[in-house]
Amino acid sequence: MEPKWMKPARAEVGTREVKGAKDNPRIIAYRAADRCSWMKGSEEAVPWCAIFVNAMLEGVGVKGTASPAAKSFCSSTLFQLLPKPALGAIAVIERVPAHPSLGHVGLCVGADKDFVWLLGGNQGDAVNVARFARSRVKGFYWPVSQGMPAACGDFRCDVAAVDGGKVV
């Protein structure tokens, strides 16, 4: 069964940053939805991957980290580390080279031994599905308030993924 935050996340696919001096009001609204409305700056200046994930959770009544930091899911007591990927799990990705506080985060929509596919925000300045090397995954996290997911382990990506401009 699909977690309740996936339906609204899928509905956001295609939302893009506006180039230039203007902002996409939808992206700016994610900040208010996840209690990050205190953040100032344009969508281009503020990394919004964690803001997007938190907004999708908060939008369905699941408390998020209220932080714009991708790695906030790793230390929040509201989230538990899963032993394996699961549909809708929050996947935290390490930067290359690794950085102690910076990373990327998205919702897992597929995984195999080499890659994970994440539905996320600020992926190429948009909400989309992108592929990441499994070796970069810091962890898969799940909201404690939602119990454990029905199944954990590798699974096929159930949506078309855009990777570097190509559908994979």
Contacts in CASP RR format, 6 or more apart in sequence:
PFRMAT RR
TARGET T0000
AUTHOR 0000-0000-0000
METHOD contacts of the structure
MODEL  1
MEPKWMKPARAEVGTREVKGAKDNPRIIAYRAADRCSWMKGSEEAVPWCA
IFVNAMLEGVGVKGTASPAAKSFCSSTLFQLLPKPALGAIAVIERVPAHP
SLGHVGLCVGADKDFVWLLGGNQGDAVNVARFARSRVKGFYWPVSQGMPA
ACGDFRCDVAAVDGGKVV
1 150 0 8 1.000
2 87 0 8 1.000
2 88 0 8 1.000
3 87 0 8 1.000
3 88 0 8 1.000
3 146 0 8 1.000
3 149 0 8 1.000
4 60 0 8 1.000
4 62 0 8 1.000
5 56 0 8 1.000
5 57 0 8 1.000
5 59 0 8 1.000
5 60 0 8 1.000
5 62 0 8 1.000
5 88 0 8 1.000
5 107 0 8 1.000
6 87 0 8 1.000
6 88 0 8 1.000
6 107 0 8 1.000
6 109 0 8 1.000
6 119 0 8 1.000
8 56 0 8 1.000
8 59 0 8 1.000
8 60 0 8 1.000
9 52 0 8 1.000
9 56 0 8 1.000
9 107 0 8 1.000
9 119 0 8 1.000
9 120 0 8 1.000
9 127 0 8 1.000
10 119 0 8 1.000
10 159 0 8 1.000
12 26 0 8 1.000
12 52 0 8 1.000
12 56 0 8 1.000
12 121 0 8 1.000
12 127 0 8 1.000
13 119 0 8 1.000
13 127 0 8 1.000
13 128 0 8 1.000
13 129 0 8 1.000
13 159 0 8 1.000
14 126 0 8 1.000
14 127 0 8 1.000
14 128 0 8 1.000
15 24 0 8 1.000
15 26 0 8 1.000
15 27 0 8 1.000
15 121 0 8 1.000
15 126 0 8 1.000
15 127 0 8 1.000
16 24 0 8 1.000
16 125 0 8 1.000
16 126 0 8 1.000
16 127 0 8 1.000
17 23 0 8 1.000
17 24 0 8 1.000
17 27 0 8 1.000
17 43 0 8 1.000
17 44 0 8 1.000
17 125 0 8 1.000
17 126 0 8 1.000
18 24 0 8 1.000
18 43 0 8 1.000
20 44 0 8 1.000
21 42 0 8 1.000
23 42 0 8 1.000
23 43 0 8 1.000
24 43 0 8 1.000
27 43 0 8 1.000
27 48 0 8 1.000
28 43 0 8 1.000
29 55 0 8 1.000
30 36 0 8 1.000
30 48 0 8 1.000
30 51 0 8 1.000
30 52 0 8 1.000
30 54 0 8 1.000
30 55 0 8 1.000
31 37 0 8 1.000
31 39 0 8 1.000
31 48 0 8 1.000
31 51 0 8 1.000
31 55 0 8 1.000
33 54 0 8 1.000
33 55 0 8 1.000
33 58 0 8 1.000
33 59 0 8 1.000
34 51 0 8 1.000
34 54 0 8 1.000
34 55 0 8 1.000
34 57 0 8 1.000
34 58 0 8 1.000
34 64 0 8 1.000
34 66 0 8 1.000
35 54 0 8 1.000
35 58 0 8 1.000
35 66 0 8 1.000
36 51 0 8 1.000
36 54 0 8 1.000
36 66 0 8 1.000
36 67 0 8 1.000
36 68 0 8 1.000
39 46 0 8 1.000
39 51 0 8 1.000
39 68 0 8 1.000
44 125 0 8 1.000
46 68 0 8 1.000
47 68 0 8 1.000
47 70 0 8 1.000
47 122 0 8 1.000
48 68 0 8 1.000
48 121 0 8 1.000
48 122 0 8 1.000
49 70 0 8 1.000
49 104 0 8 1.000
49 105 0 8 1.000
49 106 0 8 1.000
49 120 0 8 1.000
49 121 0 8 1.000
49 122 0 8 1.000
49 123 0 8 1.000
50 65 0 8 1.000
50 67 0 8 1.000
50 68 0 8 1.000
50 69 0 8 1.000
50 70 0 8 1.000
50 72 0 8 1.000
50 73 0 8 1.000
50 105 0 8 1.000
51 68 0 8 1.000
52 106 0 8 1.000
52 120 0 8 1.000
52 121 0 8 1.000
52 122 0 8 1.000
52 127 0 8 1.000
53 73 0 8 1.000
53 90 0 8 1.000
53 105 0 8 1.000
53 106 0 8 1.000
53 107 0 8 1.000
53 120 0 8 1.000
53 121 0 8 1.000
54 64 0 8 1.000
54 65 0 8 1.000
54 66 0 8 1.000
54 67 0 8 1.000
56 107 0 8 1.000
57 63 0 8 1.000
57 64 0 8 1.000
57 143 0 8 1.000
58 64 0 8 1.000
62 143 0 8 1.000
62 145 0 8 1.000
62 146 0 8 1.000
63 78 0 8 1.000
63 143 0 8 1.000
63 145 0 8 1.000
64 76 0 8 1.000
64 78 0 8 1.000
64 79 0 8 1.000
64 143 0 8 1.000
65 72 0 8 1.000
65 73 0 8 1.000
65 76 0 8 1.000
65 78 0 8 1.000
65 79 0 8 1.000
67 76 0 8 1.000
69 101 0 8 1.000
69 102 0 8 1.000
70 92 0 8 1.000
70 93 0 8 1.000
70 102 0 8 1.000
70 103 0 8 1.000
70 104 0 8 1.000
70 105 0 8 1.000
71 92 0 8 1.000
71 101 0 8 1.000
71 102 0 8 1.000
71 103 0 8 1.000
71 105 0 8 1.000
71 138 0 8 1.000
73 79 0 8 1.000
73 90 0 8 1.000
73 92 0 8 1.000
73 105 0 8 1.000
73 141 0 8 1.000
74 81 0 8 1.000
74 92 0 8 1.000
74 138 0 8 1.000
74 139 0 8 1.000
74 141 0 8 1.000
77 144 0 8 1.000
78 143 0 8 1.000
78 144 0 8 1.000
78 145 0 8 1.000
79 90 0 8 1.000
79 141 0 8 1.000
79 142 0 8 1.000
79 143 0 8 1.000
79 144 0 8 1.000
80 141 0 8 1.000
80 142 0 8 1.000
80 143 0 8 1.000
80 144 0 8 1.000
80 148 0 8 1.000
81 139 0 8 1.000
81 140 0 8 1.000
81 141 0 8 1.000
82 89 0 8 1.000
82 139 0 8 1.000
82 140 0 8 1.000
82 141 0 8 1.000
82 142 0 8 1.000
82 148 0 8 1.000
82 149 0 8 1.000
82 152 0 8 1.000
83 152 0 8 1.000
84 140 0 8 1.000
84 152 0 8 1.000
84 153 0 8 1.000
84 154 0 8 1.000
85 91 0 8 1.000
85 108 0 8 1.000
85 110 0 8 1.000
85 111 0 8 1.000
85 116 0 8 1.000
85 140 0 8 1.000
85 152 0 8 1.000
85 153 0 8 1.000
85 154 0 8 1.000
85 155 0 8 1.000
86 108 0 8 1.000
86 140 0 8 1.000
86 142 0 8 1.000
86 149 0 8 1.000
86 150 0 8 1.000
86 151 0 8 1.000
86 152 0 8 1.000
86 153 0 8 1.000
87 108 0 8 1.000
87 109 0 8 1.000
87 110 0 8 1.000
87 149 0 8 1.000
87 151 0 8 1.000
87 155 0 8 1.000
87 158 0 8 1.000
88 107 0 8 1.000
88 108 0 8 1.000
88 109 0 8 1.000
88 149 0 8 1.000
89 107 0 8 1.000
89 108 0 8 1.000
89 140 0 8 1.000
89 141 0 8 1.000
89 142 0 8 1.000
89 149 0 8 1.000
90 105 0 8 1.000
90 106 0 8 1.000
90 107 0 8 1.000
90 108 0 8 1.000
90 140 0 8 1.000
90 141 0 8 1.000
90 142 0 8 1.000
91 105 0 8 1.000
91 106 0 8 1.000
91 107 0 8 1.000
91 108 0 8 1.000
91 116 0 8 1.000
91 118 0 8 1.000
91 132 0 8 1.000
91 137 0 8 1.000
91 139 0 8 1.000
91 140 0 8 1.000
91 141 0 8 1.000
92 103 0 8 1.000
92 104 0 8 1.000
92 105 0 8 1.000
92 137 0 8 1.000
92 138 0 8 1.000
92 139 0 8 1.000
92 141 0 8 1.000
93 103 0 8 1.000
93 104 0 8 1.000
93 105 0 8 1.000
93 106 0 8 1.000
93 118 0 8 1.000
93 132 0 8 1.000
93 136 0 8 1.000
93 137 0 8 1.000
93 138 0 8 1.000
94 103 0 8 1.000
94 136 0 8 1.000
94 137 0 8 1.000
94 138 0 8 1.000
95 102 0 8 1.000
95 103 0 8 1.000
95 104 0 8 1.000
96 136 0 8 1.000
103 138 0 8 1.000
104 122 0 8 1.000
104 123 0 8 1.000
104 132 0 8 1.000
105 118 0 8 1.000
105 120 0 8 1.000
106 118 0 8 1.000
106 119 0 8 1.000
106 120 0 8 1.000
106 121 0 8 1.000
107 118 0 8 1.000
107 119 0 8 1.000
107 120 0 8 1.000
108 116 0 8 1.000
108 117 0 8 1.000
108 118 0 8 1.000
108 140 0 8 1.000
109 117 0 8 1.000
109 118 0 8 1.000
109 119 0 8 1.000
109 129 0 8 1.000
109 157 0 8 1.000
109 158 0 8 1.000
109 159 0 8 1.000
109 161 0 8 1.000
110 116 0 8 1.000
110 117 0 8 1.000
110 154 0 8 1.000
110 155 0 8 1.000
110 156 0 8 1.000
110 157 0 8 1.000
110 158 0 8 1.000
111 117 0 8 1.000
111 134 0 8 1.000
111 153 0 8 1.000
111 154 0 8 1.000
111 155 0 8 1.000
112 134 0 8 1.000
112 154 0 8 1.000
112 156 0 8 1.000
113 134 0 8 1.000
113 154 0 8 1.000
114 133 0 8 1.000
114 134 0 8 1.000
115 131 0 8 1.000
115 132 0 8 1.000
115 133 0 8 1.000
115 134 0 8 1.000
116 131 0 8 1.000
116 132 0 8 1.000
116 134 0 8 1.000
116 137 0 8 1.000
117 129 0 8 1.000
117 130 0 8 1.000
117 131 0 8 1.000
117 132 0 8 1.000
117 157 0 8 1.000
117 159 0 8 1.000
117 161 0 8 1.000
118 129 0 8 1.000
118 130 0 8 1.000
118 132 0 8 1.000
119 127 0 8 1.000
119 128 0 8 1.000
119 129 0 8 1.000
119 159 0 8 1.000
120 127 0 8 1.000
120 128 0 8 1.000
120 129 0 8 1.000
120 130 0 8 1.000
121 127 0 8 1.000
121 128 0 8 1.000
123 129 0 8 1.000
123 130 0 8 1.000
124 130 0 8 1.000
128 162 0 8 1.000
129 157 0 8 1.000
129 159 0 8 1.000
129 160 0 8 1.000
129 161 0 8 1.000
129 162 0 8 1.000
130 161 0 8 1.000
130 162 0 8 1.000
130 163 0 8 1.000
130 164 0 8 1.000
131 161 0 8 1.000
131 163 0 8 1.000
131 168 0 8 1.000
140 152 0 8 1.000
142 148 0 8 1.000
142 149 0 8 1.000
160 167 0 8 1.000
160 168 0 8 1.000
161 167 0 8 1.000
161 168 0 8 1.000
162 168 0 8 1.000
END
